[in-house]
Amino acid sequence: MLKKLDILIVKAFIGPFIATFLISLFVLVMQFFWLYIDDLVGKGLDVFTILKLISYVAATAVPLALPLALLLSSIMTFGNLGESFELVAIKSAGIPLLRFMAPLLIVAILISGVAFLFANNIIPVVNLKLNALKYDIIVTKPALDIKEGVFYDKIEGFVIKVGKKEKDDSTIHNVVIYEKSYGPQDQFLVANSGVMKVTPDKRFLQFTLHDGWNYQENGSRYSTNTDYIRMGFKDYQKDFDLSSFQMNRTEDSLFKWDPKMLTVHQLNLSIDSISKLRDSNINRLKSQLQPVLVFYKYRDSAWVLPDSLKNKSIKNIRSIIPDSMASTVYDRSFSSINSVKGFVDIAQSEYSDRQNLLRKNRVEWNRKFSLSFACIVLFMIGAPLGSIIRKGGLGSPLVFAVIFFVLFHLLNTFGEKFAKQGVTSAAFGMWLSAIILVPVGVFLTSKAMRDSQLFNKEFYFRFFKKFKSMTGRAKTKSEID
């Protein structure tokens, strides 16, 4: 049953956890937009698309935001309790630190379970939709923005230059339009003035031009016998297709085979299928090489060396080939070598591709568990760390949280890179951060249980002062001697 002490510590933890989780989520979302800002700006995205993109990015950042929030909030919680001397009162009542940490450890385990369920069931779907939306946004052309005195070439097949625009952003002057053609030269059109507007359905950009000329040249590209045409006009309307500026929706199924879009069960099936394909690739290579390499059929036979060759000293292969057969033997050897090289190159390429894909699937399989377990690992670091530093707020706790989270993130990134490159196994690479940080958590817990002054600057000040005085006395003694 819950005791008042358990309720006290849980209540003290909930507020900082929610606040730090939202802050962490915001920082991770901003990191995404900072990375893709060049692909998003100037695309004319509507509010609904932007909100949908933010929601997808926020959902994918949850598994990483939860460990960071647990680390920072646990440091803040135990730091606040230590700063207000509540930890001292609890310890003086004979309650050990581990008993005091127990309710929050249970909460951390529950959050870890939620993080796993979220990463396994929601993140694959969100990643699928996010990648499709991100692809559509990146390939979308920038929003239409024709400026004064600048050649605009974003409309396919045309280059437009507007000399001057009125304040209404619609009336234009000194217009030049180049149209790419398959004739001897491009056609171009000039006009003194006109009106530029987008049709209500946003499918066409409409130019209504006044007092201008249309220049064309007709005829064969490879002949000098061409017709040069100049047509004057009082009013002329030119429409430009804007369909390429609209964001088209790509089917989500295009990205469904990416390992990040799969659940644990689907990854198990994928890993099993890829492993079987990889092994079948080796067996197929053996069957392809057997007809080419004649000696291959003797690998398990009881073939023995003929008596005629047993006592004969053979310096090289050429010494046992008759001159009349040398040309034939060499031709057949080169042909066999070329055939073997072709089979091996194709098999090696297929094997390498499947091996890389297998590594990626195993990395994603381990990631779903390692990121969830990271919630417990970082809590094991944050709780004793907060009780040692005994500082609340967002000062010292934030500094220590950033240090340990950066260490965790670097270890996680390096481990993932090593695993994908085949330097280490996928399991070791993805659990590298846990392997290193768990002993750190155990060490900090043991120090916290003994009321260590590990992060007390006064302790180090007294230590160095004492060390300095001891060295001073030793120096004085040596001078006397």
Backbone torsions as a table, in degrees:
resi	resn	phi	psi	omega
1	MET	NA	148.0	178.8
2	LEU	-70.6	136.3	175.9
3	LYS	-102.8	169.2	-178.9
4	LYS	-61.4	-34.5	179.1
5	LEU	-64.6	-40.2	178.4
6	ASP	-65.1	-41.9	179.4
7	ILE	-64.9	-37.6	179.3
8	LEU	-61.7	-48.1	-176.6
9	ILE	-69.7	-35.9	179.1
10	VAL	-68.0	-41.9	178.2
11	LYS	-64.3	-38.5	179.1
12	ALA	-68.3	-22.0	-176.5
13	PHE	-90.2	-33.6	-171.6
14	ILE	-61.2	-47.4	-177.9
15	GLY	-59.4	-55.9	177.5
16	PRO	-59.5	-34.6	-179.3
17	PHE	-65.4	-46.4	179.7
18	ILE	-62.7	-44.3	-178.8
19	ALA	-63.5	-47.2	-178.2
20	THR	-69.8	-31.2	177.0
21	PHE	-65.1	-44.6	179.1
22	LEU	-66.0	-39.6	178.1
23	ILE	-64.7	-44.9	179.4
24	SER	-62.1	-41.9	179.6
25	LEU	-63.5	-41.4	179.5
26	PHE	-63.4	-43.7	-179.6
27	VAL	-63.5	-42.9	-179.3
28	LEU	-67.8	-36.3	176.7
29	VAL	-66.7	-42.4	178.4
30	MET	-64.1	-32.6	177.0
31	GLN	-62.3	-40.7	178.1
32	PHE	-63.5	-47.2	-178.1
33	PHE	-68.2	-31.3	175.7
34	TRP	-65.8	-35.2	-179.3
35	LEU	-72.4	-37.3	-174.7
36	TYR	-109.5	19.9	-175.6
37	ILE	-61.2	-36.8	-179.0
38	ASP	-66.8	-28.0	-179.7
39	ASP	-85.8	-12.8	-175.7
40	LEU	-102.5	-32.6	-174.4
41	VAL	-71.8	138.0	174.7
42	GLY	79.3	11.6	179.8
43	LYS	-91.9	-3.1	179.5
44	GLY	66.0	36.4	-178.0
45	LEU	-71.4	138.6	177.7
46	ASP	-79.6	166.7	-175.3
47	VAL	-62.1	-39.7	-178.4
48	PHE	-62.5	-42.2	179.4
49	THR	-65.2	-40.8	179.8
50	ILE	-64.9	-44.3	179.1
51	LEU	-63.9	-38.3	178.4
52	LYS	-65.6	-41.2	178.2
53	LEU	-63.3	-42.9	179.3
54	ILE	-62.5	-42.2	-178.9
55	SER	-65.2	-39.7	178.5
56	TYR	-65.2	-45.0	-179.6
57	VAL	-64.2	-41.7	179.4
58	ALA	-62.4	-40.0	-179.9
59	ALA	-65.2	-40.9	179.6
60	THR	-69.9	-21.8	-178.8
61	ALA	-86.6	-9.5	-176.3
62	VAL	-59.0	-48.3	-178.5
63	PRO	-59.9	-26.5	178.1
64	LEU	-89.3	-28.8	-179.9
65	ALA	-73.7	-31.7	-178.0
66	LEU	-63.4	-48.8	177.2
67	PRO	-61.0	-40.5	178.9
68	LEU	-63.5	-42.5	179.1
69	ALA	-65.0	-40.1	178.4
70	LEU	-64.5	-41.3	179.1
71	LEU	-62.0	-52.3	-175.8
72	LEU	-68.3	-43.0	-177.7
73	SER	-69.0	-35.1	178.4
74	SER	-68.8	-38.4	175.7
75	ILE	-63.5	-43.3	-179.6
76	MET	-64.7	-42.8	-177.2
77	THR	-63.2	-53.5	-178.1
78	PHE	-71.9	-28.1	175.1
79	GLY	-66.9	-42.3	177.3
80	ASN	-62.9	-43.3	179.8
81	LEU	-65.8	-36.2	177.6
82	GLY	-71.6	-37.5	-179.0
83	GLU	-67.8	-33.1	178.7
84	SER	-90.4	9.4	177.6
85	PHE	64.3	16.6	176.5
86	GLU	-72.0	-34.2	176.2
87	LEU	-62.8	-39.3	178.6
88	VAL	-62.5	-43.2	-179.9
89	ALA	-64.4	-40.3	-179.2
90	ILE	-67.1	-42.8	179.0
91	LYS	-67.4	-35.1	178.8
92	SER	-68.4	-21.2	176.7
93	ALA	-82.2	2.4	176.9
94	GLY	88.2	12.8	180.0
95	ILE	-93.7	118.3	-177.9
96	PRO	-71.3	161.9	-177.3
97	LEU	-63.8	-38.9	-179.3
98	LEU	-62.5	-37.5	177.0
99	ARG	-67.5	-34.8	179.6
100	PHE	-71.0	-31.3	179.8
101	MET	-81.8	-15.6	-171.8
102	ALA	-55.5	-48.6	-178.2
103	PRO	-61.8	-38.9	179.3
104	LEU	-73.0	-29.1	175.4
105	LEU	-64.9	-39.9	176.2
106	ILE	-63.3	-42.4	177.4
107	VAL	-62.1	-41.6	179.0
108	ALA	-63.3	-38.5	177.8
109	ILE	-65.7	-41.2	177.4
110	LEU	-63.3	-43.2	177.9
111	ILE	-63.9	-37.2	176.9
112	SER	-62.4	-41.0	176.5
113	GLY	-64.2	-41.7	177.1
114	VAL	-63.3	-40.2	178.7
115	ALA	-62.1	-39.2	178.5
116	PHE	-66.8	-45.6	179.1
117	LEU	-61.5	-39.7	179.0
118	PHE	-65.4	-45.5	-178.3
119	ALA	-68.2	-30.3	-176.1
120	ASN	-86.2	-34.7	-172.2
121	ASN	-108.5	-29.7	-175.3
122	ILE	-103.3	-43.3	-176.2
123	ILE	-58.9	-42.4	178.3
124	PRO	-57.9	-42.0	179.6
125	VAL	-67.2	-43.9	-179.3
126	VAL	-65.6	-41.0	177.5
127	ASN	-60.7	-39.0	179.0
128	LEU	-61.6	-48.0	-179.2
129	LYS	-70.5	-37.8	-179.9
130	LEU	-64.8	-43.8	-179.5
131	ASN	-65.6	-37.9	177.6
132	ALA	-65.9	-44.7	180.0
133	LEU	-66.7	-41.6	179.6
134	LYS	-63.1	-39.9	178.1
135	TYR	-64.0	-44.1	179.7
136	ASP	-62.1	-39.0	-179.2
137	ILE	-69.9	-41.8	-176.8
138	ILE	-64.9	-41.1	-177.5
139	VAL	-81.3	-9.0	178.1
140	THR	-72.3	138.8	179.2
141	LYS	-72.5	153.8	176.7
142	PRO	-59.3	154.4	179.9
143	ALA	-61.1	150.4	-178.1
144	LEU	-62.5	123.7	-179.2
145	ASP	-151.4	88.0	-180.0
146	ILE	-91.4	118.1	-176.4
147	LYS	-103.8	161.7	179.9
148	GLU	-65.7	136.0	173.1
149	GLY	67.2	13.7	-177.8
150	VAL	-121.3	132.6	176.8
151	PHE	-73.5	123.8	-177.4
152	TYR	-106.2	120.3	-174.7
153	ASP	-123.4	21.7	-177.5
154	LYS	-80.1	-18.3	175.9
155	ILE	-86.5	120.2	-172.6
156	GLU	-61.6	129.0	177.6
157	GLY	90.5	-3.3	-176.6
158	PHE	-136.8	151.5	169.7
159	VAL	-130.4	126.3	-173.1
160	ILE	-120.9	137.5	175.2
161	LYS	-132.0	126.3	178.0
162	VAL	-111.8	122.4	-178.0
163	GLY	-70.2	-41.5	-176.8
164	LYS	-151.4	143.6	176.6
165	LYS	-122.2	138.2	176.8
166	GLU	-76.3	173.5	-178.1
167	LYS	-63.9	-25.9	179.8
168	ASP	-74.2	-4.1	177.8
169	ASP	62.5	16.8	-178.4
170	SER	-124.3	-41.9	178.9
171	THR	-77.8	129.3	-174.2
172	ILE	-129.3	158.1	-179.4
173	HIS	-136.8	155.6	177.1
174	ASN	51.7	64.7	-175.5
175	VAL	-94.8	135.4	174.5
176	VAL	-129.2	128.4	-179.3
177	ILE	-127.7	119.0	174.8
178	TYR	-100.0	131.7	178.8
179	GLU	-119.3	121.4	179.9
180	LYS	-70.8	134.2	-178.3
181	SER	-139.8	172.4	179.4
182	TYR	-95.6	10.4	179.5
183	GLY	-81.8	-169.5	179.8
184	PRO	-60.2	-32.8	177.5
185	GLN	-150.6	164.7	179.5
186	ASP	-69.8	147.7	175.3
187	GLN	-82.0	148.8	174.5
188	PHE	-144.7	155.8	-172.2
189	LEU	-133.2	134.6	177.6
190	VAL	-125.8	147.0	178.6
191	ALA	-149.0	149.6	-179.5
192	ASN	-74.0	-37.2	-176.7
193	SER	-154.6	174.6	178.3
194	GLY	172.5	-176.6	179.2
195	VAL	-127.7	131.8	-179.0
196	MET	-114.9	127.3	178.6
197	LYS	-154.1	157.8	176.7
198	VAL	-98.1	135.4	-179.7
199	THR	-62.7	155.1	-177.0
200	PRO	-55.7	-33.0	180.0
201	ASP	-83.3	1.5	177.5
202	LYS	60.1	24.9	179.4
203	ARG	-95.5	-23.1	-176.0
204	PHE	-136.3	146.3	169.2
205	LEU	-99.3	121.1	-171.6
206	GLN	-109.7	122.8	175.3
207	PHE	-106.8	120.5	171.5
208	THR	-106.8	105.2	-170.4
209	LEU	-103.1	151.2	-178.7
210	HIS	-130.0	141.2	173.2
211	ASP	53.2	77.6	-179.4
212	GLY	-150.9	-172.9	-178.4
213	TRP	-135.0	146.2	177.3
214	ASN	-119.3	120.0	-176.0
215	TYR	-108.8	129.5	179.8
216	GLN	-138.9	154.9	172.9
217	GLU	-134.1	121.1	-177.1
218	ASN	-111.7	146.8	178.8
219	GLY	138.8	-177.2	-178.9
220	SER	-76.2	143.0	179.1
221	ARG	-65.6	-29.0	-174.6
222	TYR	-100.8	19.0	-179.4
223	SER	-130.9	149.9	175.9
224	THR	-89.5	-6.8	-179.3
225	ASN	-88.1	77.8	-178.1
226	THR	-119.8	164.7	179.3
227	ASP	-106.7	124.6	176.3
228	TYR	-100.3	123.2	-173.1
229	ILE	-120.1	131.8	173.6
230	ARG	-127.3	119.9	-178.1
231	MET	-117.9	124.6	175.4
232	GLY	-91.0	153.9	179.3
233	PHE	-147.3	152.7	172.8
234	LYS	-90.9	-43.1	177.7
235	ASP	-136.1	136.6	-177.6
236	TYR	-148.7	134.6	-179.6
237	GLN	-112.8	129.6	-179.9
238	LYS	-126.5	125.6	-179.0
239	ASP	-110.2	138.3	178.3
240	PHE	-118.3	131.9	-179.0
241	ASP	-73.9	126.2	-179.1
242	LEU	-107.9	17.5	-177.0
243	SER	-63.4	-29.9	-179.4
244	SER	-71.7	-15.1	179.4
245	PHE	-87.0	-12.2	-179.1
246	GLN	-85.5	142.9	-179.0
247	MET	-80.1	116.4	178.2
248	ASN	-90.5	143.8	-178.4
249	ARG	-90.0	124.6	177.0
250	THR	-90.2	142.6	178.4
251	GLU	-63.9	137.2	-180.0
252	ASP	-62.3	-27.3	-176.3
253	SER	-64.0	-16.9	179.6
254	LEU	-62.7	-27.8	-174.9
255	PHE	-110.5	9.5	-169.6
256	LYS	-71.6	-15.0	-177.6
257	TRP	-91.3	-0.2	175.5
258	ASP	-68.4	134.9	-178.9
259	PRO	-57.1	-27.5	179.7
260	LYS	-68.8	-14.7	-178.4
261	MET	-95.8	10.0	-173.4
262	LEU	-113.7	149.6	174.1
263	THR	-84.9	176.0	-179.6
264	VAL	-60.8	-43.7	179.3
265	HIS	-63.0	-43.6	178.6
266	GLN	-66.8	-35.7	177.0
267	LEU	-66.1	-38.1	176.6
268	ASN	-59.7	-44.9	178.8
269	LEU	-65.3	-40.8	-179.1
270	SER	-65.8	-43.0	179.3
271	ILE	-62.6	-41.7	179.6
272	ASP	-64.5	-42.9	-178.7
273	SER	-66.8	-43.5	-178.9
274	ILE	-66.3	-37.6	178.6
275	SER	-63.3	-41.2	179.3
276	LYS	-67.2	-39.7	177.5
277	LEU	-64.3	-39.1	179.0
278	ARG	-64.0	-43.1	179.9
279	ASP	-68.5	-37.6	178.7
280	SER	-66.5	-28.7	177.2
281	ASN	-63.8	-39.4	178.3
282	ILE	-67.4	-43.0	179.6
283	ASN	-65.0	-37.2	178.3
284	ARG	-66.0	-38.2	178.2
285	LEU	-62.8	-39.4	178.8
286	LYS	-62.2	-43.0	-179.4
287	SER	-68.8	-30.2	178.5
288	GLN	-74.8	-32.6	-177.5
289	LEU	-81.8	-22.7	-174.9
290	GLN	-60.3	-44.1	178.8
291	PRO	-69.6	-26.8	-176.4
292	VAL	-81.4	-45.8	-179.8
293	LEU	-92.0	98.1	-174.3
294	VAL	-62.3	-37.7	-176.7
295	PHE	-68.5	-12.3	-176.4
296	TYR	-63.4	-29.2	-177.8
297	LYS	-73.6	-13.1	179.9
298	TYR	-93.8	7.3	-172.4
299	ARG	-64.2	-32.9	-179.6
300	ASP	-113.6	13.4	-176.6
301	SER	-90.5	174.1	179.2
302	ALA	-98.7	30.1	-178.4
303	TRP	-64.4	134.4	-179.9
304	VAL	-120.0	159.2	-179.3
305	LEU	-69.7	132.0	179.6
306	PRO	-61.0	152.3	-179.3
307	ASP	-61.5	-31.2	-178.0
308	SER	-66.0	-17.8	-177.8
309	LEU	-109.5	-6.2	-174.3
310	LYS	-66.8	-46.2	-175.9
311	ASN	-99.2	11.2	-177.4
312	LYS	-95.4	130.8	178.5
313	SER	-82.6	116.7	-176.8
314	ILE	-110.5	114.5	-180.0
315	LYS	-78.3	-43.8	178.8
316	ASN	-155.4	173.9	-175.0
317	ILE	-66.8	-28.1	-177.7
318	ARG	-66.9	-26.9	-176.1
319	SER	-70.7	-17.6	-178.9
320	ILE	-107.6	2.9	177.7
321	ILE	-100.4	122.8	177.4
322	PRO	-61.8	149.7	-178.6
323	ASP	-60.6	-35.2	-178.5
324	SER	-68.1	-23.2	-178.0
325	MET	-102.7	-6.0	-172.8
326	ALA	-60.2	-46.8	-178.0
327	SER	-61.3	-43.9	-179.3
328	THR	-65.2	-43.9	-179.2
329	VAL	-62.9	-43.8	-179.4
330	TYR	-65.7	-40.9	178.8
331	ASP	-62.3	-45.0	179.7
332	ARG	-66.3	-35.0	179.3
333	SER	-66.4	-46.3	179.4
334	PHE	-63.4	-38.9	178.8
335	SER	-64.2	-42.7	179.2
336	SER	-65.1	-40.9	-179.5
337	ILE	-63.5	-42.6	178.9
338	ASN	-64.0	-41.0	178.4
339	SER	-64.4	-44.9	179.6
340	VAL	-61.9	-43.1	-179.5
341	LYS	-61.4	-41.7	178.6
342	GLY	-63.1	-46.1	178.8
343	PHE	-62.5	-43.6	-176.8
344	VAL	-67.4	-41.3	179.7
345	ASP	-61.8	-44.5	179.4
346	ILE	-65.0	-45.2	-179.8
347	ALA	-64.4	-39.8	179.9
348	GLN	-64.7	-40.2	179.0
349	SER	-64.2	-45.1	178.9
350	GLU	-64.9	-42.5	-179.9
351	TYR	-63.7	-42.8	179.9
352	SER	-63.2	-43.0	179.0
353	ASP	-62.5	-44.3	-178.3
354	ARG	-71.3	-33.6	177.6
355	GLN	-67.0	-41.6	177.1
356	ASN	-64.0	-42.2	178.0
357	LEU	-65.3	-37.1	177.7
358	LEU	-64.5	-41.3	177.4
359	ARG	-61.7	-44.4	-179.7
360	LYS	-61.3	-40.7	178.3
361	ASN	-65.4	-41.0	179.0
362	ARG	-68.8	-35.0	176.5
363	VAL	-62.5	-46.1	-179.9
364	GLU	-66.7	-35.2	178.0
365	TRP	-62.7	-45.5	179.6
366	ASN	-71.5	-31.1	-178.5
367	ARG	-61.4	-39.1	-177.6
368	LYS	-61.4	-32.5	179.4
369	PHE	-88.8	-39.2	-175.3
370	SER	-68.5	-40.0	178.3
371	LEU	-66.9	-34.4	177.3
372	SER	-68.9	-43.7	179.0
373	PHE	-66.9	-24.1	178.7
374	ALA	-61.2	-27.5	176.6
375	CYS	-59.8	-44.0	-179.6
376	ILE	-70.6	-41.1	-177.9
377	VAL	-61.9	-48.2	-177.5
378	LEU	-71.1	-28.0	172.5
379	PHE	-67.1	-40.1	178.4
380	MET	-62.2	-25.5	176.0
381	ILE	-85.3	-43.6	-173.6
382	GLY	-68.7	-41.9	-176.2
383	ALA	-63.7	-54.2	178.4
384	PRO	-66.9	-30.5	179.0
385	LEU	-64.5	-41.2	177.9
386	GLY	-65.0	-38.9	179.4
387	SER	-71.4	-21.2	178.5
388	ILE	-83.4	-47.3	-176.3
389	ILE	-76.1	-28.4	175.1
390	ARG	53.9	45.1	176.3
391	LYS	-130.8	131.3	178.8
392	GLY	-99.3	-166.9	178.2
393	GLY	76.4	-158.5	-177.8
394	LEU	-111.8	17.9	-179.2
395	GLY	-84.0	-94.4	-179.6
396	SER	-59.6	-42.1	178.8
397	PRO	-56.6	-39.5	-178.8
398	LEU	-66.2	-39.2	-179.9
399	VAL	-62.3	-49.6	-179.2
400	PHE	-66.3	-37.8	179.3
401	ALA	-63.8	-42.7	179.4
402	VAL	-63.7	-41.6	-179.1
403	ILE	-60.7	-49.9	-176.8
404	PHE	-72.1	-33.9	179.1
405	PHE	-70.6	-39.0	176.4
406	VAL	-62.6	-41.7	176.7
407	LEU	-61.0	-45.1	178.2
408	PHE	-61.6	-44.5	-177.4
409	HIS	-66.8	-40.0	178.5
410	LEU	-65.3	-44.5	178.0
411	LEU	-61.8	-40.2	179.5
412	ASN	-65.6	-41.9	-179.5
413	THR	-67.7	-45.7	179.2
414	PHE	-63.7	-42.3	179.7
415	GLY	-62.7	-41.8	177.8
416	GLU	-63.7	-42.0	179.7
417	LYS	-64.2	-43.8	178.4
418	PHE	-61.9	-40.3	-178.7
419	ALA	-67.0	-42.1	-179.5
420	LYS	-69.1	-28.4	178.9
421	GLN	-87.0	-4.2	178.9
422	GLY	81.6	9.7	178.4
423	VAL	-68.2	-40.6	176.9
424	THR	-128.9	171.5	174.5
425	SER	-71.7	159.3	-179.9
426	ALA	-63.0	-38.2	-179.0
427	ALA	-65.0	-47.0	-179.1
428	PHE	-65.5	-42.8	-178.1
429	GLY	-63.5	-44.3	-176.7
430	MET	-78.7	-19.0	177.7
431	TRP	-104.4	11.5	-178.5
432	LEU	-61.0	-43.0	-179.5
433	SER	-62.6	-41.4	179.2
434	ALA	-67.3	-40.0	-179.2
435	ILE	-60.8	-37.7	-177.6
436	ILE	-84.6	-38.2	-172.9
437	LEU	-83.8	-24.2	178.1
438	VAL	-61.8	-47.6	175.3
439	PRO	-59.5	-33.7	176.7
440	VAL	-63.7	-42.0	177.6
441	GLY	-63.9	-41.1	178.2
442	VAL	-64.1	-41.7	179.0
443	PHE	-62.2	-46.7	-179.5
444	LEU	-65.2	-36.5	178.5
445	THR	-64.8	-43.1	179.0
446	SER	-63.9	-37.9	177.7
447	LYS	-67.6	-39.7	180.0
448	ALA	-66.7	-35.8	179.4
449	MET	-67.1	-25.0	179.7
450	ARG	-99.8	12.6	-179.0
451	ASP	54.5	48.8	-178.4
452	SER	-67.0	148.2	176.3
453	GLN	-101.9	42.6	-174.7
454	LEU	-60.7	-37.6	-177.8
455	PHE	-114.3	24.9	178.3
456	ASN	-95.4	113.3	-175.8
457	LYS	-66.2	-28.0	178.2
458	GLU	-65.9	-35.1	178.2
459	PHE	-61.6	-46.4	180.0
460	TYR	-69.5	-33.9	177.0
461	PHE	-62.9	-45.7	178.8
462	ARG	-66.2	-38.1	-179.3
463	PHE	-63.1	-49.5	-178.9
464	PHE	-68.1	-32.4	176.6
465	LYS	-65.6	-43.8	178.4
466	LYS	-65.5	-41.2	179.1
467	PHE	-63.5	-39.5	179.5
468	LYS	-65.6	-42.6	179.6
469	SER	-65.8	-36.8	178.9
470	MET	-66.3	-43.8	178.7
471	THR	-65.8	-33.9	178.1
472	GLY	-65.7	-42.9	178.4
473	ARG	-64.7	-39.6	179.9
474	ALA	-65.5	-37.4	179.0
475	LYS	-68.0	-40.7	179.2
476	THR	-64.1	-41.0	179.5
477	LYS	-63.6	-41.1	179.2
478	SER	-65.9	-35.4	178.1
479	GLU	-67.9	-38.1	178.0
480	ILE	-64.1	-43.3	-179.6
481	ASP	-66.2	NA	NA
